[in-house]
Amino acid sequence: MSYISSVVLIFCYTYVLKKFPYVRSAKPFLVLFSLFVFRLILSFNHQISFKPLVAGQSLNSLFSILSVAVLLLVVSRSFARYKGAIPLYLLISSALISGVYSGLIVGGAIVAMKWLLMFLIISCLLDLFRQFGLEAVVKPFSYVFLGLLFSQFLSLVLRQGKDTESIVSESNAVSYIAGYAHEGAFSVLLFMGLLISSILLLVKKEKTLLPFVFFVALIFANYRTTVLSAVIPVLFVYFAAYYVGAKRDFKIFVMTGVGGGAVLLTLVMGESIVSRFGEIGTALSGIGELMSIDYSVFTREEKRLLSSRLYLWNMYITEYNQLGFLGKIFGAGPESWPKYFIVYAHNNFVGSLFDLGLFGLISLLLLFWSTFVSMLKIGDFRVKVTLLGLLAGYFIMSNSTMPFWAIEGIYTYSFLFAIALWYSRKKINV
């Protein structure tokens, strides 16, 4: 399935270059688009790309280094002067300082490079928005996501699913991800597809069902936390597109359609939904008690709740509290978690607190705050509502998994941030 999906992506790539000549004629556009597509192809071929090649670095890691190097050559530095970039400067600094403090210099460089990559992607997007307009930049990327939907459909038809959570959960956890490296990362890509399709829906009023199709695709990808994260964005985009400013009769029609769609989805997939999400109520009802006790006294059933997330968060916070004063400020060190735990934190905020300390956690929260403030400044109410819904979804996702840890999450948030900044400052040369 991985090879079929790779061929589909290559077809989409060549089709886009032919259909949109300005993509290949503008060097920054061609570079960004090519880096994105070929990074996805590498992740589809994870049997090869995840193996260590040079100095313990995999092909994926080396490609990330290449991405930073190439973008540095083609991207302008206009975004560097904007105060919205300050959280990224702080995140880069927190990684480097934590790396020096803990002696994990390589880990610090790797994490700093990740945030530098986000800075460069945002800079490149803003340059392209100024040159071509937002719609013309986003549209070519949408074809890549149509290719991902097609590949997932093929994996569903061919019954090429993946079951990876049976050891930690009793729920039905078969994921249809078209041969991608990880269901979590593939789900983040689908969330990005939801972002792009939502923007195009608002701008052009075309392919009105596409955001909902991406939501259904997330259900089949079956990564519970991302499905939950997408509920608010889907509701908000259709509210913005068809309810805001509509006449009363049409509003009634929209609400009836939404209600009918929800009932139909429940009838078709009700049993699967209950099986997959039924334990959430149990977990939430006891979250206060479970986060106040030591992780060593968790029962087997409590460890399995929410795919062991509550157990993991308790474990990370408990170990963080054992650090010294400077350790609490700068963390145990970038990428230090394998020295303490077997499994990563499954929470960007908990993971940042442990690895980078309060400095890193506050910097990450400032990134969300900066994005939120930009969205509040947007004059178009429909766009504002849609982007706020997407930001809320990404925030929820970050509380239950680690999208910033993956390159897919870096691209997704870069687009979200850049689009928000563009709409809030459209008349200003940022």
Secondary structure, DSSP 8 states (H G I E B T S, - for coil): -HHHHHHHHHHHHHHHHHH-HHHHHSHHHHHHHHHHHHHHHHHHTHHHHTSEEETTEEHHHHHHHHHHHHHHHH--SGGGGSGGGHHHHHHHHHHHHHHHHHT-HHHHHHHHHHHHHHHHHHHHHHHHHHHH-HHHHHHHHHHHHHHHHHHHHHHHHTT--EE--TTT-SS--EE--TT-S-HHHHHHHHHHHHHHHHHHHHHH---TTHHHHHHHHHHHHT-HHHHHHHHHHHHHHHIIIIITT--HHHHHHHHHHHHHHHHHHHHHHHHHHHHHHTHHHHHHHTHHHHHHS-GGG--HHHHHGGGGHHHHHHHHHHHHTTS-HHHHHH-S-TT-GGGT-SS--S-HHHHHHHHHHHHHHHHHHHHHHHHHHHHHT-S-HHHHHHHHHHHHHHHHHHTTS-GGGSHHHHHHHHHHHHHHHHHHSTTS--
